[in-house]
Amino acid sequence: MDATTRPTRSVLYIPGSKERALEKAKTLPVDAIIFDLEDAVAIDEKVGARDTLKTALAEGDYGNRLKIVRINGLDTEWGEDDARAVADMNCDAVLLPKVDGPAQLDALAALVGDKPLWAMMETCAGMLNANAIAAHPQLKGFIMGTNDLAKELNMRFRADRLPLITSLQLCLLAAKANGVIVVDGVYNAFKDDEGLKAECEQGRDMGFDGKTLIHPAQVAVCNEAFAPSEAEVDLAKRQIAAFEQAEAEGQGVAVVDGKIVENLHIVTAKKILAQAEAIEALAAE
C-alpha cells in the first residue's frame, strides 16, 4: 500500500515482551502497531524482549498494518542495543522516545541505517524544535506523547485539553509543513467510549492523521472517528463531478449545496476518496 495513502487512524501500543499480545495483535483491525520495548516492558524483561519481538515480526502475519518498534532512549543502558536489534527486524520504522532535537535522530540513523524514523513528541524542548525534527531526512512520523508532556508542563487535566493545545498545534504545523504523519496521544480512560470519541473528534478536526491507543477496546471508536464519513465521501464525489462539468463548460468554479467549489476543494475531495478506498482495501484483507 502506498505510504501517502496508508491509513493511520488507529495506532495501538503492544508490549514487545508479551507473546500472547503480539499474537492477538495480528487479528485486530488496527492500521498500525507500536511494538513497545520502552514503557510497556519491565526492566528485567528488556533484553529478552528484543528476541521475543524479533521472532514475532519474522513470522509475519501482520498484513498491511504499519509495524513500528519503539526502542528505549539512546541515553539509557538499553537504547543502543535496541537500535542495533531493530535494524535487523522485519518492521517498517523505529520510534525514538523523548526527541528533543534532530541530533538524536542523527544518532539513531547511525545505528539503524536507512530504516524510516519516527519521533515521540513528548518534551518541552521537542515542542520548541518540532519543525527541525520534522525536517530530518529520515523522519516519517510524529507520535504525540501527551502523558509525558503533561508531566513536564505540570499541567492539570481538562477534557478540552486546553493546556496542551499550543503543543499539539506546534507539532501539527511542523508535520504538515514537512509532509510527515502526525498521530495524536493516548486517551487513558479505556472504558470511557464517550470521552474517547470526543477526544478523537477533537484530534481529527485539528488535523491529526489518527490516534494512539492503549487497549483494543478503543479501536472501533478511533477507526470510525478518523475515517471519512459516508456524507463526506458523497460530498467529495459530487464536488468532483460538478467541478469537472464546470471545467468542461469553461468555468473555473462550481457550486455544490449552495457553496463555491474551487480547485483547492477538489484536492481535498480527492484525498477523502483516496482515504476511503485505502480503508476499504484494508478491510477487505
Protein Blocks (a to p, Z undefined) as FASTA:
>chain_A
ZZkloccfbacdddfklmklmmmmmmpccfbdcddfklmpcfklmmmmmmmmmmmmmngo
nljadcddddddfkbmklmmmmmmmmmpccfbdcdehifbfklmmmmmmmnojaccdddd
fbfklmmmmmmmmmpmkbcbdcddfklmmmmnopacdfklmmmmmmmmmmmmmmmmnopa
cdddddfblmlmklmmmmmmmmmmnopabdcdfbfklmmmmmmmmpccfklmmmmmmmmm
mmmmmmmnopabdceehiacdfklmmmmmmmmmmmmmmmmmmmZZ
